[in-house]
Amino acid sequence: MPKFDADEILSIVQGALDHAEGVWNKHGVALRERAVAKSVIMDSVENLTSRIPGHEYVADDQEKVSTFIALVADIRNSSQHLLCAISGKEADVSELQRVYYETSALLPALERTIQYEDGSVTEYLGDGILSLFYVEEGDKKSAIYAAHRAAKNCVTETLRIANDELNARYRLPPLQIGIGLAMSPALISLVGLPGNSHPKAIGRCVYNATKLSGGRNEILVDTNINREWPTSEGGRLKFIPRTMHNVSGYLIRRKND
């Protein structure tokens, strides 16, 4: 898998915004006339193939348990962006159109960034994403490092690229995101009505990562990742205890910050 490619991320952001502008120009007037509570992007699954890493197919009668690192990235204040107009003196788009462009630009770019490190986005969550990294038996180190590299690139380079393009096109202020990382076993099974089931990973890692994604341009990890983080003499990172939405976690910082 190729490593982080800023040019590709910029191309994804620009292509997504070109498409979003076309859709908005076609349907935006009708959308403005309706009461909209929240912008939602749904990720449909049409068959039993799966995006869950390590589980290409999920069968109805073959539930499995595997260990994953969940990465949840969430855009801050998207509901406020949707419900509160921004002055035309400050930006060229507002409310639903603003949120549509913001999510269209950032979420696919985050997904591609995660793919560089062999993670997989399993769900789009309206104004965020849920992704999973498969933890090989006896090699937690590789998954921890990969998930952290992906998270770091998301909150730095990818966010910067998306914000630069949103500002250049629409004069929008920069987005902020929070990222939560959590590790645990998860049950892999099908959920939903017969004939319309969806492969899902159900575990504490998903819950904790979701709760820990409430920061602002920060990466928070749960206690399991902190406990399993490979240690070395003279390590450059420090872990600062931080509770977010009643879940204990740690903020990752460089020691000289």
SVG drawing of the C-alpha trace seen along z (x, -y; Angstrom):
<svg xmlns="http://www.w3.org/2000/svg" viewBox="-40 -41 57 62">
<polyline fill="none" stroke="black" stroke-width="0.4" points="0.0,0.0 1.5,-3.4 2.2,-5.9 0.7,-9.3 0.4,-11.2 -0.5,-14.9 -1.1,-15.3 -3.6,-12.4 -5.4,-13.7 -5.7,-17.2 -7.0,-15.5 -9.6,-13.6 -10.7,-16.8 -11.0,-18.8 -12.8,-16.0 -15.3,-15.6 -16.0,-19.3 -16.4,-19.4 -19.0,-16.6 -20.7,-18.2 -21.0,-21.5 -22.6,-19.8 -25.1,-18.0 -25.9,-21.2 -26.4,-23.2 -28.9,-20.5 -30.8,-19.9 -29.8,-22.7 -32.9,-24.8 -35.2,-21.9 -33.1,-21.1 -33.3,-24.6 -37.1,-24.4 -37.2,-21.4 -36.7,-21.2 -33.4,-19.3 -32.3,-18.2 -28.8,-17.0 -26.6,-16.1 -26.2,-12.4 -24.0,-10.3 -25.1,-6.6 -22.8,-3.7 -25.0,-1.0 -24.0,2.6 -25.7,4.6 -24.3,8.1 -22.3,10.1 -18.9,8.9 -17.3,6.8 -15.1,3.8 -14.0,5.2 -10.2,5.9 -9.3,9.5 -12.9,10.5 -13.6,10.2 -16.8,12.1 -19.2,12.4 -21.6,15.4 -24.8,15.5 -23.9,18.6 -20.2,18.0 -19.7,15.3 -16.1,14.6 -14.1,12.6 -11.0,10.7 -9.0,7.8 -9.2,4.4 -8.1,0.9 -11.0,-1.4 -10.3,-4.9 -13.2,-7.4 -12.8,-10.8 -15.5,-13.4 -16.0,-17.0 -16.5,-19.5 -19.6,-21.8 -21.1,-20.4 -24.6,-20.7 -23.9,-24.4 -22.7,-24.9 -25.9,-23.4 -28.3,-25.3 -26.5,-28.7 -26.0,-30.9 -22.5,-32.3 -22.3,-35.9 -21.9,-36.4 -19.1,-38.8 -17.1,-35.9 -17.9,-33.0 -19.6,-32.3 -21.8,-29.3 -23.8,-28.7 -25.9,-26.1 -26.7,-22.9 -24.6,-23.8 -21.7,-24.5 -22.0,-21.2 -22.5,-19.3 -19.3,-20.7 -17.3,-20.3 -18.3,-16.6 -17.9,-15.9 -14.4,-17.2 -13.0,-15.9 -14.5,-12.4 -13.3,-10.8 -9.9,-12.4 -9.8,-10.9 -10.8,-7.5 -7.9,-7.5 -5.5,-8.6 -6.5,-5.6 -6.2,-3.3 -2.5,-4.2 -1.9,-2.4 -4.1,0.6 -7.0,-0.6 -10.6,-0.3 -13.5,-2.7 -16.5,-0.6 -19.1,-3.3 -19.7,-7.0 -21.3,-8.5 -22.9,-11.7 -20.1,-14.1 -17.4,-11.5 -16.0,-8.1 -15.5,-4.7 -12.5,-2.7 -10.8,0.4 -7.3,1.8 -6.9,5.5 -4.6,6.6 -2.5,9.7 -2.1,12.2 1.2,11.5 1.9,8.3 0.0,5.4 2.9,3.1 2.4,2.9 -1.3,2.1 -0.8,-0.5 1.9,-2.3 -0.2,-2.1 -3.3,-3.4 -1.4,-6.3 0.3,-7.3 -3.1,-7.3 -4.6,-9.4 -1.7,-11.8 -1.8,-12.3 -5.6,-12.8 -5.4,-15.6 -2.5,-17.3 -1.8,-17.0 -5.2,-15.8 -7.2,-18.3 -4.9,-21.1 -5.3,-20.2 -9.1,-20.1 -9.3,-23.3 -7.0,-25.1 -9.3,-24.1 -12.5,-24.9 -11.1,-28.4 -9.9,-28.9 -13.2,-28.0 -15.7,-29.3 -13.8,-31.4 -14.8,-29.0 -13.1,-29.0 -11.0,-25.9 -12.7,-22.7 -11.5,-21.0 -11.7,-17.2 -11.3,-14.9 -9.9,-11.4 -10.3,-8.6 -8.3,-5.3 -9.2,-2.3 -8.3,1.4 -10.3,4.5 -11.7,7.8 -14.9,7.3 -17.6,9.7 -18.0,9.9 -21.5,10.8 -24.4,9.8 -27.1,7.5 -30.4,6.4 -33.4,7.9 -33.0,11.2 -32.1,10.4 -30.9,7.0 -28.1,7.7 -25.0,5.7 -21.6,6.9 -20.7,5.2 -17.9,5.2 -19.3,4.9 -16.9,4.2 -15.7,1.9 -13.1,0.5 -15.8,-1.1 -17.6,-2.6 -14.4,-4.0 -13.1,-5.4 -16.4,-7.2 -16.4,-8.7 -12.7,-9.7 -13.2,-11.5 -14.5,-14.6 -11.4,-16.7 -10.3,-19.5 -7.5,-18.6 -6.4,-16.0 -5.7,-12.3 -6.9,-10.4 -6.2,-6.8 -7.8,-4.4 -6.2,-2.7 -5.6,0.6 -3.5,-1.2 -1.6,-3.1 -0.9,0.1 0.3,1.9 2.2,-1.0 5.7,0.2 8.1,-1.5 11.7,-2.4 14.4,-4.2 14.3,-7.9 10.9,-7.6 9.6,-10.9 6.0,-10.7 4.2,-11.3 0.7,-10.3 -1.4,-12.8 -4.5,-11.4 -7.7,-12.8 -11.3,-11.8 -13.7,-12.4 -17.4,-11.7 -16.8,-9.5 -14.2,-7.3 -10.6,-7.3 -8.0,-8.0 -4.7,-9.7 -3.7,-12.6 -0.6,-11.9 2.0,-14.7 5.7,-14.9 7.8,-15.3 9.2,-18.7 5.7,-20.2"/>
</svg>
